[in-house]
């Protein structure tokens, strides 16, 4: 499977349909984040990647304000499971979507405390977004170990890989096939790790 990524491809992703779900519940800043252009924000990239999978289980690790999960729900043929250790946001945009009953599921749990319970679950997915606070370069390898121990075969989009030195160091330490796609993603750095040898990222 070859995954092509370009500014032209991402320009066809329109997230405006989600604005009405967040503009009255969150600040204008969150709207600006969601609609931000590739290279500044990574939401169009997340939405695009969701279109490459159908009838799949997608996993968002680190719900926070819910914008990543919202973007991942772009292709409604998939089901998105978004995880956090607590409900971090009030009136989350995902809860306002009329199609939320089948497209997105909130999970409040700390996977790190009992990872073996999620091995089979993670193995069923092909697309994971890893974006966990506090971006300390410690949690990231812990989650990566769980993902690889689950025998996950797919792509892992990692956010904030250039946010600080510890995140840079962690990203540089990753030995799996990886691609720095920051020019299509977040200003703080976006990377894709491939655990499936049949998947290649082609950047234009």
C-alpha positions as a Markdown table, in Angstrom:
| # | Residue | x | y | z |
|---|---|---|---|---|
| 1 | Unk | 0.0 | 0.0 | 0.0 |
| 2 | Unk | 1.5 | 3.3 | -1.1 |
| 3 | Unk | 0.2 | 6.4 | 0.8 |
| 4 | Unk | 0.7 | 9.6 | -1.2 |
| 5 | Unk | 0.8 | 12.8 | 0.7 |
| 6 | Unk | 1.0 | 16.3 | -0.9 |
| 7 | Unk | -0.3 | 19.8 | -0.3 |
| 8 | Unk | -2.6 | 19.4 | -3.3 |
| 9 | Unk | -4.2 | 16.2 | -1.9 |
| 10 | Unk | -4.7 | 17.8 | 1.5 |
| 11 | Unk | -6.2 | 20.9 | -0.1 |
| 12 | Unk | -9.2 | 18.8 | -1.0 |
| 13 | Unk | -9.9 | 18.0 | 2.6 |
| 14 | Unk | -12.7 | 20.3 | 3.9 |
| 15 | Unk | -13.2 | 20.3 | 7.7 |
| 16 | Unk | -15.6 | 23.3 | 7.6 |
| 17 | Unk | -18.6 | 20.9 | 8.2 |
| 18 | Unk | -17.3 | 20.5 | 11.8 |
| 19 | Unk | -17.1 | 24.2 | 12.7 |
| 20 | Unk | -20.7 | 24.3 | 13.8 |
| 21 | Unk | -20.0 | 21.6 | 16.3 |
| 22 | Unk | -17.3 | 23.5 | 18.0 |
| 23 | Unk | -17.7 | 27.3 | 17.5 |
| 24 | Unk | -20.3 | 27.7 | 20.2 |
| 25 | Unk | -18.7 | 25.3 | 22.7 |
| 26 | Unk | -15.0 | 26.1 | 22.3 |
| 27 | Unk | -13.0 | 29.3 | 21.6 |
| 28 | Unk | -12.3 | 30.6 | 18.2 |
| 29 | Unk | -8.8 | 29.5 | 18.7 |
| 30 | Unk | -9.9 | 25.8 | 18.5 |
| 31 | Unk | -11.8 | 26.6 | 15.3 |
| 32 | Unk | -8.6 | 28.1 | 13.9 |
| 33 | Unk | -6.6 | 25.0 | 14.9 |
| 34 | Unk | -9.0 | 22.6 | 13.2 |
| 35 | Unk | -9.0 | 24.6 | 10.0 |
| 36 | Unk | -5.3 | 25.4 | 10.0 |
| 37 | Unk | -3.3 | 24.7 | 6.9 |
| 38 | Unk | -0.8 | 21.8 | 6.6 |
| 39 | Unk | 2.5 | 22.8 | 8.0 |
| 40 | Unk | 0.8 | 24.7 | 10.8 |
| 41 | Unk | -1.8 | 22.1 | 11.9 |
| 42 | Unk | -2.1 | 18.4 | 11.3 |
| 43 | Unk | -5.9 | 17.9 | 11.3 |
| 44 | Unk | -6.3 | 17.8 | 7.5 |
| 45 | Unk | -3.6 | 15.2 | 7.4 |
| 46 | Unk | -5.4 | 13.1 | 10.0 |
| 47 | Unk | -8.7 | 13.4 | 8.1 |
| 48 | Unk | -7.0 | 12.5 | 4.8 |
| 49 | Unk | -5.4 | 9.4 | 6.3 |
| 50 | Unk | -8.8 | 8.3 | 7.6 |
| 51 | Unk | -10.0 | 8.1 | 4.0 |
| 52 | Unk | -7.4 | 5.5 | 3.1 |
| 53 | Unk | -9.1 | 3.0 | 5.4 |
| 54 | Unk | -12.7 | 1.7 | 5.3 |
| 55 | Unk | -14.6 | -0.3 | 7.9 |
| 56 | Unk | -11.5 | -0.1 | 10.2 |
| 57 | Unk | -11.0 | 0.6 | 13.9 |
| 58 | Unk | -8.9 | 3.8 | 14.3 |
| 59 | Unk | -7.3 | 4.7 | 17.7 |
| 60 | Unk | -6.6 | 8.2 | 19.0 |
| 61 | Unk | -4.3 | 8.1 | 22.1 |
| 62 | Unk | -4.8 | 11.4 | 24.0 |
| 63 | Unk | -8.2 | 12.9 | 23.5 |
| 64 | Unk | -7.7 | 16.3 | 25.2 |
| 65 | Unk | -9.9 | 18.8 | 23.3 |
| 66 | Unk | -11.1 | 16.1 | 20.9 |
| 67 | Unk | -9.9 | 17.8 | 17.7 |
| 68 | Unk | -7.7 | 14.9 | 16.5 |
| 69 | Unk | -10.5 | 12.4 | 17.0 |
| 70 | Unk | -12.9 | 14.7 | 15.3 |
| 71 | Unk | -10.5 | 14.9 | 12.2 |
| 72 | Unk | -10.0 | 11.1 | 12.3 |
| 73 | Unk | -13.8 | 10.6 | 12.2 |
| 74 | Unk | -13.9 | 12.3 | 8.8 |
| 75 | Unk | -14.4 | 9.0 | 7.0 |
| 76 | Unk | -17.6 | 7.8 | 8.7 |
| 77 | Unk | -17.1 | 4.3 | 7.4 |
| 78 | Unk | -14.5 | 3.8 | 10.2 |
| 79 | Unk | -15.0 | 3.7 | 14.0 |
| 80 | Unk | -12.8 | 5.9 | 16.1 |
| 81 | Unk | -11.9 | 5.0 | 19.7 |
| 82 | Unk | -10.3 | 8.0 | 21.5 |
| 83 | Unk | -8.6 | 7.4 | 24.8 |
| 84 | Unk | -7.6 | 9.7 | 27.7 |
| 85 | Unk | -7.1 | 9.2 | 31.5 |
| 86 | Unk | -9.9 | 11.7 | 32.2 |
| 87 | Unk | -12.5 | 13.7 | 30.5 |
| 88 | Unk | -10.5 | 16.7 | 29.7 |
| 89 | Unk | -13.0 | 18.9 | 28.0 |
| 90 | Unk | -16.5 | 20.1 | 28.5 |
| 91 | Unk | -19.0 | 19.9 | 25.6 |
| 92 | Unk | -16.5 | 18.0 | 23.5 |
| 93 | Unk | -17.2 | 18.6 | 19.8 |
| 94 | Unk | -17.4 | 14.9 | 19.2 |
| 95 | Unk | -20.4 | 14.6 | 21.5 |
| 96 | Unk | -22.2 | 17.2 | 19.5 |
| 97 | Unk | -22.0 | 15.4 | 16.2 |
| 98 | Unk | -25.3 | 13.8 | 15.1 |
| 99 | Unk | -23.5 | 10.8 | 13.7 |
| 100 | Unk | -21.4 | 10.3 | 16.9 |
| 101 | Unk | -23.5 | 7.3 | 18.0 |
| 102 | Unk | -21.6 | 5.1 | 15.5 |
| 103 | Unk | -18.5 | 7.0 | 14.5 |
| 104 | Unk | -16.6 | 7.9 | 17.7 |
| 105 | Unk | -16.4 | 6.2 | 21.1 |
| 106 | Unk | -14.8 | 7.9 | 24.1 |
| 107 | Unk | -12.7 | 5.7 | 26.4 |
| 108 | Unk | -11.6 | 6.9 | 29.8 |
| 109 | Unk | -8.7 | 4.6 | 30.8 |
| 110 | Unk | -5.0 | 4.5 | 31.4 |
| 111 | Unk | -3.8 | 1.9 | 28.9 |
| 112 | Unk | -0.3 | 2.0 | 30.5 |
| 113 | Unk | -1.6 | 0.5 | 33.7 |
| 114 | Unk | -2.9 | -2.7 | 32.1 |
| 115 | Unk | -1.7 | -2.9 | 28.6 |
| 116 | Unk | -2.3 | -6.6 | 28.1 |
| 117 | Unk | -6.1 | -5.9 | 28.2 |
| 118 | Unk | -5.7 | -3.9 | 25.0 |
| 119 | Unk | -3.3 | -6.1 | 22.9 |
| 120 | Unk | -6.1 | -7.7 | 20.9 |
| 121 | Unk | -7.9 | -4.4 | 20.5 |
| 122 | Unk | -4.9 | -2.6 | 19.2 |
| 123 | Unk | -4.0 | -5.5 | 16.9 |
| 124 | Unk | -7.4 | -4.9 | 15.1 |
| 125 | Unk | -6.5 | -1.3 | 14.2 |
| 126 | Unk | -4.4 | -0.1 | 11.2 |
| 127 | Unk | -4.2 | 3.6 | 12.1 |
| 128 | Unk | -3.2 | 5.1 | 15.4 |
| 129 | Unk | -2.6 | 8.7 | 16.4 |
| 130 | Unk | -0.2 | 9.1 | 19.3 |
| 131 | Unk | -0.5 | 12.5 | 21.0 |
| 132 | Unk | -0.1 | 12.2 | 24.8 |
| 133 | Unk | 0.8 | 14.8 | 27.4 |
| 134 | Unk | 3.2 | 15.9 | 28.7 |
| 135 | Unk | 5.3 | 15.1 | 25.6 |
| 136 | Unk | 8.2 | 14.2 | 27.7 |
| 137 | Unk | 9.7 | 11.5 | 25.5 |
| 138 | Unk | 9.0 | 9.0 | 28.2 |
| 139 | Unk | 5.3 | 8.1 | 27.6 |
| 140 | Unk | 5.9 | 7.8 | 23.9 |
| 141 | Unk | 8.2 | 4.8 | 24.0 |
| 142 | Unk | 6.0 | 3.2 | 26.6 |
| 143 | Unk | 3.0 | 3.4 | 24.2 |
| 144 | Unk | 5.2 | 2.3 | 21.3 |
| 145 | Unk | 6.2 | -0.8 | 23.2 |
| 146 | Unk | 2.5 | -1.6 | 23.9 |
| 147 | Unk | 1.7 | -1.1 | 20.2 |
| 148 | Unk | 4.5 | -3.3 | 18.9 |
| 149 | Unk | 3.8 | -5.9 | 21.6 |
| 150 | Unk | 0.3 | -6.0 | 20.3 |
| 151 | Unk | 1.6 | -7.0 | 16.8 |
| 152 | Unk | 0.0 | -3.9 | 15.4 |
| 153 | Unk | 0.4 | -3.6 | 11.6 |
| 154 | Unk | -0.3 | -0.2 | 10.2 |
| 155 | Unk | 0.7 | 3.4 | 10.6 |
| 156 | Unk | 1.2 | 5.5 | 13.7 |
| 157 | Unk | 1.0 | 9.3 | 13.4 |
| 158 | Unk | 3.0 | 10.9 | 16.1 |
| 159 | Unk | 2.4 | 14.5 | 17.0 |
| 160 | Unk | 4.9 | 17.1 | 18.5 |
| 161 | Unk | 8.0 | 15.1 | 17.5 |
| 162 | Unk | 10.1 | 18.4 | 17.3 |
| 163 | Unk | 8.3 | 20.2 | 20.2 |
| 164 | Unk | 11.4 | 20.0 | 22.5 |
| 165 | Unk | 14.7 | 18.2 | 22.9 |
| 166 | Unk | 13.3 | 15.1 | 24.6 |
| 167 | Unk | 10.8 | 14.6 | 21.8 |
| 168 | Unk | 13.4 | 15.1 | 19.2 |
| 169 | Unk | 15.6 | 12.5 | 21.0 |
| 170 | Unk | 12.8 | 10.0 | 21.2 |
| 171 | Unk | 11.9 | 10.5 | 17.5 |
| 172 | Unk | 15.5 | 10.0 | 16.5 |
| 173 | Unk | 15.7 | 6.8 | 18.5 |
| 174 | Unk | 12.8 | 5.1 | 16.7 |
| 175 | Unk | 14.3 | 2.3 | 14.6 |
| 176 | Unk | 11.1 | 1.3 | 12.7 |
| 177 | Unk | 10.5 | 2.8 | 9.3 |
| 178 | Unk | 9.5 | 6.4 | 9.8 |
| 179 | Unk | 8.8 | 9.5 | 7.9 |
| 180 | Unk | 9.0 | 13.1 | 9.0 |
| 181 | Unk | 5.8 | 14.6 | 7.5 |
| 182 | Unk | 5.9 | 17.9 | 9.4 |
| 183 | Unk | 5.5 | 20.0 | 6.3 |
| 184 | Unk | 2.1 | 18.4 | 5.9 |
| 185 | Unk | 1.3 | 18.4 | 9.6 |
| 186 | Unk | 1.9 | 20.3 | 12.8 |
| 187 | Unk | 4.4 | 23.2 | 13.3 |
| 188 | Unk | 5.7 | 21.3 | 16.3 |
| 189 | Unk | 6.5 | 18.3 | 14.2 |
| 190 | Unk | 4.5 | 15.3 | 12.8 |
| 191 | Unk | 5.9 | 11.9 | 12.1 |
| 192 | Unk | 4.5 | 8.6 | 10.7 |
| 193 | Unk | 5.9 | 5.3 | 11.9 |
| 194 | Unk | 5.1 | 2.2 | 9.8 |
| 195 | Unk | 4.9 | -1.2 | 11.4 |
| 196 | Unk | 3.6 | -2.8 | 8.2 |
| 197 | Unk | 6.4 | -3.5 | 5.7 |
| 198 | Unk | 3.8 | -3.3 | 2.9 |
| 199 | Unk | 3.0 | 0.4 | 3.6 |
| 200 | Unk | 5.2 | 3.1 | 2.0 |
| 201 | Unk | 4.8 | 6.8 | 2.4 |
| 202 | Unk | 5.3 | 8.8 | -0.8 |
| 203 | Unk | 5.7 | 12.6 | -0.2 |
| 204 | Unk | 5.4 | 15.0 | -3.1 |
